[in-house]
Amino acid sequence: METTQPISGIYERWSRALSSIVFRKQLFVYLLIFVAILIFFPNFFAFIESRKGWLLTDPVLQLIPANDLSIITFSIIWIMSFMLLIRIIQLPSLALLSIIAIDLIFITRMITIFLFPLEPPPGLIALEDPISNFFYGKTHGFITRDLFFSGHTSSMIMIGLLLPGKWEKRLAFTAAFAVGFLVLVQHIHYSIDVLGAWVFTWFLYRLAKAIIVIPQNASPN
């Protein structure tokens, strides 16, 4: 896996990576899975929103007054996502690992959400994100039952695990803690959803690292 690389040499790195049939096959397969998941999302979340779940008693949420912090939350999420995007453009193997990791998060969340149906926490304030909602499908309005585990928190943790630089990782993990706290303040998730995100995301990152195959010519000499 590449470490931090300068902007120069992007074309050469991608040319070298795409010259490998192993790299191209993996990129195609995992991008296809990604697109298939996005197509399936609206039907899945329509089903999730239509069913009843368990209402949990959460002592942590009971101590936190609900407040709308949507702008702060999504400012953090999209700034960190843009930072990862820059690294993905620079580093082909990081791009492939990121796609695999995202696929794993999406698939695992669908499984856990299906297996553990939960009612929205009391006092929930809608966290509207036009980009996410576009893919989720808004037939049933704001999605409230995609709870265990927290996708917002998991995304920030995964970005921290994926980013190659030490200062980038520190910033991303700080952002992960911040987003985890902010979704609790807005009562979008139970505290177990946020804690579960740390456990699942670490495991899924290790799984993505085990799955990926990086040919020698896909990395710099």
PyMOL commands that set and color helices and strands:
alter all, ss='L'
color gray80, all
select helices_A, chain A and resi 10-18+21-50+59-62+70-90+92-115+130-136+151-162+166-185+191-211+216-218
alter helices_A, ss='H'
color red, helices_A
deselect
rebuild
show_as cartoon
